[in-house]
Amino acid sequence: MTTTLNSAVRALLDDTNPAILGTVHPDGSPQSSVVWVARDGDDLLISSQAGRRKIRNIEADPRVSLIVYDREDPQLYAEIRGTATVTEDAGRALAVAIEEQYEGPGSGQGYLELPPEVVRVVVRVTPTKVLGTAAT
């Protein structure tokens, strides 16, 4: 069952705030990665590289948790739990867009210069539960 993000959570995600993605290792232990995040409606979008540990974890078990917090007031945060899918990032469009969202126009060009064997992927998280101070 999916859930809708409120305006405070959307504002956290739409700004350049840090986020931590939690995935599940094959042995059931947690794995965390600092990520940049974008939003498509209520879905969260994360760019990564194929083959990384977080991607292998998601492909084996799509349950994830993402915490995003206000860089000016870290006590304002949201934990978004959900399920994730992984697809190829055609033309590395998401990688470029997120880089430019966080670092400014033109900063994402480096992704376009990567060799073809470096495959970028899109992690799409569909929220099922939202918690935290921004969620109330």
C-alpha positions in Angstrom: 0.0 0.0 0.0 1.6 3.3 -1.1 1.4 6.5 0.8 1.3 10.2 0.0 4.0 12.6 1.1 2.9 15.8 2.9 4.2 19.2 1.9 6.9 19.3 4.6 8.4 16.0 3.5 8.2 17.1 -0.1 10.1 20.3 0.8 12.9 18.3 2.5 13.2 16.1 -0.6 13.1 19.0 -3.1 15.9 20.9 -1.3 19.6 19.8 -1.3 19.4 18.0 2.0 21.5 14.9 2.8 19.7 11.5 2.8 20.7 8.0 4.0 19.4 5.0 2.2 19.1 1.7 4.1 19.0 -1.6 2.4 19.1 -5.2 3.6 22.2 -7.5 3.1 21.5 -11.1 2.1 22.2 -12.2 5.6 19.5 -9.8 6.9 21.9 -7.2 8.4 21.5 -3.5 7.5 23.5 -1.5 5.0 23.4 2.3 4.8 24.6 4.7 2.1 24.6 8.5 1.9 22.8 9.5 -1.3 21.3 12.4 -3.1 17.6 12.2 -3.8 15.1 13.6 -6.2 11.4 13.2 -6.4 8.9 12.2 -9.0 5.5 12.8 -7.5 5.5 10.8 -4.3 8.3 8.4 -5.5 11.9 9.0 -4.6 14.6 8.8 -7.2 18.3 7.9 -6.5 21.1 7.6 -9.0 23.7 4.9 -8.6 26.0 2.6 -10.5 25.0 -0.9 -11.5 26.7 -3.6 -9.3 27.2 -1.5 -6.2 26.3 -3.2 -2.9 23.1 -1.2 -2.4 21.9 -2.1 -5.9 22.6 -5.8 -5.4 20.8 -5.6 -2.1 17.7 -4.0 -3.6 17.6 -6.5 -6.5 17.6 -9.3 -3.9 15.2 -7.6 -1.4 13.4 -4.4 -2.5 12.6 -3.2 1.1 14.3 0.1 1.8 14.3 3.0 4.2 15.4 6.5 3.4 16.0 9.2 6.0 16.3 12.8 4.8 17.0 15.7 7.2 17.1 19.4 7.0 20.8 20.5 6.8 20.0 23.7 8.8 17.8 21.9 11.4 18.7 18.2 11.6 15.9 17.6 14.1 13.5 18.2 11.2 13.5 14.9 9.3 11.5 12.2 7.6 12.0 8.4 7.4 10.4 7.0 4.3 10.0 3.3 4.2 9.0 1.6 0.9 9.9 -0.7 -1.9 12.5 0.0 -4.6 13.0 -1.0 -8.2 16.1 -0.6 -10.3 16.2 0.3 -13.9 18.9 1.6 -16.3 19.3 5.4 -16.4 18.9 6.0 -20.1 21.4 8.6 -21.3 22.4 9.0 -17.6 19.7 11.7 -17.4 18.9 11.2 -13.8 22.6 11.2 -12.7 23.1 14.5 -14.5 19.8 16.0 -13.1 20.6 15.1 -9.5 24.2 16.2 -9.7 23.0 19.6 -11.1 20.3 19.8 -8.4 22.9 19.5 -5.7 26.0 21.1 -7.2 24.6 23.6 -9.8 24.1 23.9 -13.6 26.7 22.1 -15.7 28.1 20.0 -12.9 26.6 16.8 -14.2 28.6 16.7 -17.4 31.1 14.3 -15.9 28.5 11.5 -16.0 28.1 12.0 -19.8 31.9 11.4 -20.2 32.0 8.1 -18.4 32.8 5.0 -20.5 29.9 3.0 -21.8 30.7 0.0 -19.5 29.9 2.3 -16.5 26.2 1.7 -16.3 24.1 4.2 -14.2 20.8 3.1 -12.7 17.7 4.7 -11.3 16.5 3.5 -7.9 12.8 4.3 -7.6 11.4 4.1 -4.1 7.6 3.9 -3.7 6.7 5.0 -0.1 4.6 2.7 2.1 5.1 4.5 5.4 6.4 8.0 6.4 7.6 8.8 9.9 9.5 11.6 11.6 9.1 15.2 12.7 8.3 16.4 9.1 5.7 13.7 8.7 3.3 15.0 11.3 
